[in-house]
Amino acid sequence: MAKRSDRGNAKTFKSFLLKVLHTFKGKKVLMVLDNVRYHHAKMLKPFLDNNKDKLQLMFLPPYSPDLNPMERVWWYMRKKITHNRWVVSLTERIKVFWQLFSTFKKPNPFIQHLCNTNFSV
C-alpha cells in the first residue's frame, strides 16, 4: 500500500508531486487542482520552476466545488462511511474507507456518473 500522510501540507504535496513525476517520467503532466492553501505554497515555487517542462499546475476557480469531481466522491464516501454509522475506532474507519475506495480503482458506470461534470443549461 502507498504511504499515507496524516495531513496535507506543502511538504507532503511536494513529495506527492515527486512521485507523480517519477510515475510519468518522460511525459509532461498537467494537473488540475483545487485552491487548497498548500498547493500555492511559496516553498514550492523553486521546485515548480525547475520542473516547468515536466509539470504544469492548473487551478480551478475559487469556491467551485461543482467543477471538482473529487468533491462528489468525498461526499459519497462520507455518506457511506460516517453518516448514521457507528465505527469502533479510527483504524476500523480507515479499513472501511479503503474497502469502499478500492471499488473506484477501475472506471465503472457509477463513478463516471458521480464525477460527471457535463452540465446542461
C-alpha positions in Angstrom: 0.0 0.0 0.0 1.2 3.5 -0.7 2.5 5.6 2.1 -0.3 7.6 3.8 0.1 11.1 5.2 -1.8 12.3 8.2 -2.2 15.8 6.9 -1.7 17.7 3.7 0.9 20.5 3.6 3.4 21.9 1.2 6.0 19.2 2.2 3.6 16.3 1.6 2.3 17.8 -1.6 5.8 18.2 -3.0 6.5 14.6 -2.1 3.4 13.6 -4.0 4.5 15.7 -7.0 7.8 13.9 -7.0 6.0 10.6 -7.1 3.8 11.8 -10.0 6.9 12.9 -11.9 8.6 9.6 -11.3 5.5 7.7 -12.4 5.1 9.7 -15.6 8.8 10.1 -16.3 9.4 11.4 -19.8 5.9 12.9 -20.1 4.6 16.3 -19.3 1.9 16.2 -16.6 -1.0 18.7 -16.4 -2.5 18.5 -13.0 -5.9 20.2 -12.3 -6.1 21.3 -8.6 -8.4 23.0 -6.2 -7.2 26.0 -4.3 -6.2 24.5 -1.0 -3.6 26.8 0.5 -0.6 24.5 0.4 -1.0 24.0 -3.4 0.1 27.6 -3.7 2.9 27.5 -1.0 5.9 29.7 -1.7 8.3 26.9 -0.8 7.0 25.0 -4.0 8.0 27.8 -6.4 11.6 26.8 -6.9 10.6 23.1 -7.4 7.8 24.1 -9.9 10.2 26.4 -11.7 12.8 23.6 -12.0 10.1 21.2 -13.3 8.0 23.5 -15.5 8.9 21.5 -18.6 7.5 18.3 -16.9 4.7 19.6 -14.7 2.0 22.2 -15.2 -0.4 23.1 -12.4 -3.8 24.4 -13.4 -6.2 25.7 -10.7 -10.0 25.5 -10.6 -11.7 28.8 -9.9 -12.0 29.5 -6.2 -15.2 28.2 -4.5 -16.2 25.9 -7.3 -16.8 22.5 -5.8 -19.3 21.9 -8.6 -16.3 21.7 -11.0 -14.3 19.4 -8.8 -15.4 15.7 -9.3 -13.4 14.7 -6.3 -15.8 16.7 -4.1 -18.7 14.4 -5.2 -16.6 11.4 -4.4 -15.8 12.7 -0.9 -19.5 13.4 -0.4 -20.4 9.9 -1.4 -17.6 8.4 0.8 -18.6 10.4 3.8 -22.3 9.4 3.3 -21.4 5.7 3.1 -18.8 5.6 5.9 -19.8 8.2 8.5 -23.5 9.1 8.2 -25.5 7.3 10.9 -22.8 4.7 11.4 -21.0 3.5 14.5 -17.4 2.7 13.9 -15.4 1.4 16.8 -12.1 3.0 16.0 -10.2 5.2 13.5 -8.4 2.1 12.3 -11.8 0.4 11.5 -12.9 3.6 9.7 -9.8 3.6 7.6 -10.3 0.0 6.8 -13.9 0.7 5.7 -12.7 3.7 3.7 -10.1 1.6 1.7 -12.7 -1.1 1.1 -15.1 1.4 -0.5 -12.3 3.4 -2.2 -11.0 0.2 -3.9 -14.2 0.0 -5.9 -13.1 3.2 -7.6 -9.8 1.7 -8.9 -11.2 0.9 -12.3 -13.6 3.0 -14.2 -17.2 1.9 -13.8 -20.6 3.5 -14.6 -21.3 4.6 -11.1 -18.0 6.5 -10.6 -18.4 8.0 -14.1 -21.9 9.2 -13.2 -20.7 10.5 -9.8 -17.9 12.5 -11.4 -19.8 13.8 -14.5 -19.1 17.5 -14.9 -21.3 17.9 -18.0 -23.9 20.4 -17.1 -26.9 21.2 -19.2 -28.3 24.7 -19.1 
